[in-house]
Structure formats: structure tokens, C-alpha cells
Amino acid sequence: LTHEKHCIQISKHVINHGKIMHMEKKEDKWRKSRSVKGCG
């Protein structure tokens, strides 16, 4: 349960920063978040 909530927070974090940062930064964050088990 805690891990799932953490994954949701990561998703929101990536989406919010994706609107502000450049595409390269967004892709890099997506790559990191997807490497975490149970995310995406």
C-alpha cells in the first residue's frame, strides 16, 4: 500500500515537472521512475 502511494506521487511529480522542464529532463525522470518496481 505504501509503495503504491509512493508510485502515484512519483507519477504526479513527473507530470508536473514535465510541464516545466525540457523534454530531455522529462524523459530522464520517466526512465528513473519506470526502473522502480511496481511503477508504470
C-alpha positions as CSV (number, residue, x, y, z in Angstrom):
1,L,0.0,0.0,0.0
2,T,2.8,2.4,1.0
3,H,4.7,1.5,-2.1
4,E,1.7,2.1,-4.4
5,K,1.1,5.5,-2.9
6,H,4.8,6.3,-3.5
7,C,4.4,5.3,-7.2
8,I,1.4,7.6,-7.5
9,Q,3.4,10.5,-6.0
10,I,6.2,9.8,-8.5
11,S,3.8,9.9,-11.4
12,K,2.4,13.2,-10.4
13,H,5.9,14.6,-9.8
14,V,7.0,13.6,-13.3
15,I,3.8,15.0,-14.9
16,N,4.1,18.3,-13.0
17,H,7.8,18.8,-13.8
18,G,7.3,17.6,-17.4
19,K,5.2,20.8,-18.0
20,I,8.0,23.0,-16.7
21,M,11.3,21.2,-17.7
22,H,12.6,20.3,-21.1
23,M,11.6,17.1,-22.8
24,E,15.1,15.6,-22.2
25,K,14.7,16.1,-18.4
26,K,11.2,14.7,-18.5
27,E,12.3,11.6,-20.4
28,D,15.2,11.1,-17.9
29,K,12.8,11.2,-14.9
30,W,10.4,8.8,-16.6
31,R,13.3,6.4,-17.2
32,K,14.2,6.6,-13.5
33,S,10.6,6.2,-12.2
34,R,9.9,3.3,-14.5
35,S,13.0,1.5,-13.2
36,V,11.3,1.3,-9.8
37,K,9.4,-1.9,-9.4
38,G,5.6,-1.6,-9.4
39,C,5.6,1.7,-11.2
40,G,4.2,2.1,-14.8
